[in-house]
Amino acid sequence: MPITKSAKKALRVSGRNYEINQRVRSRMRSAIKNFVESPSGENLSEAFSRIDRAVKGKMLHRNTAARRKAVLAKKLVVEK
């Protein structure tokens, strides 16, 4: 357990950030899963939006996000 005041605060902050990051990551994964199950332009847009939000929150690297978006876009083209 943390001893100093700053270490106690750091523990609280990291706990809050963890909860927020889990929510963002979960929503992103759900949006991707929804798109894979039923590919449509609307689901693709939602997945792209969730991926971009994860990048903005620094949960994904921008190159990783670009790769995932490219794979999803390719699936939409193949389905049509």
N, C-alpha and C positions, 0 to 999 in steps of 0.2 A: 504494500500500500504506500501511496505517496506520503511524504513527511512534510515537505515545505509547502507554503501557501501557493506558490506558483505551480508546483507539481499537482496539487489538488485541483486547481483551476484547469490545468491542461487536461487532466483526466475527465473533467466535466465537459469541456469543449470537444474533446475527441469523441466522447460518447454521443453528444448531440450530432456531430458531423457524421458519425457512423450511421445513426438512424436516418438522417436525411439522405445519405448516399445509398442506403439500402432501398429506400422508397423510389428514388430516381432509377436505380439499376433494375428494380423489379418491374417498374412501369415500362422501361425500355424493352426488357425481355418479353413482357406480355404483348407489347405492340408488335414486336418481331414475330412472335408465335402466332398472333392473330393474322398477320399478313401471310405467313407460310401456310396456314390452314385454309384461308380463303383470299387468294391474291386479288386485289382490286386497287385502283388508283387511290381511293380514299384510305385504305389500310396502309398503302405504301407511304402516303403523305404523313400519316400518324407515326409510322415507324421512323421515318426520316426526322420528324420533329423530335421524337424522344431520343434518338441517337444524338442529334445536335445539342440537346439539353445536357446530355451526359458529357459531351465534349466541353461544353461551357462550364460545367461543374468540375472539370478535370478528372472525371472518372474513366474516360476513354481518351486515348491519344488521337489526334486528328487524322492521322494516317490509318489507324485501325477503323475509325468511323467511316472514312472514305471507302475502305475496302468492304466493310459490311454493307454500306449503301449500294455499292456497285453490284455486289452479289444479289441483293434484294431486287434491284432494278432489272437485272438480267433474268430473274425468275419471272417477273411480270411480263417481260417481252416474250419469253419462251411459252408462257401460258396462253398468250393471245393468239 
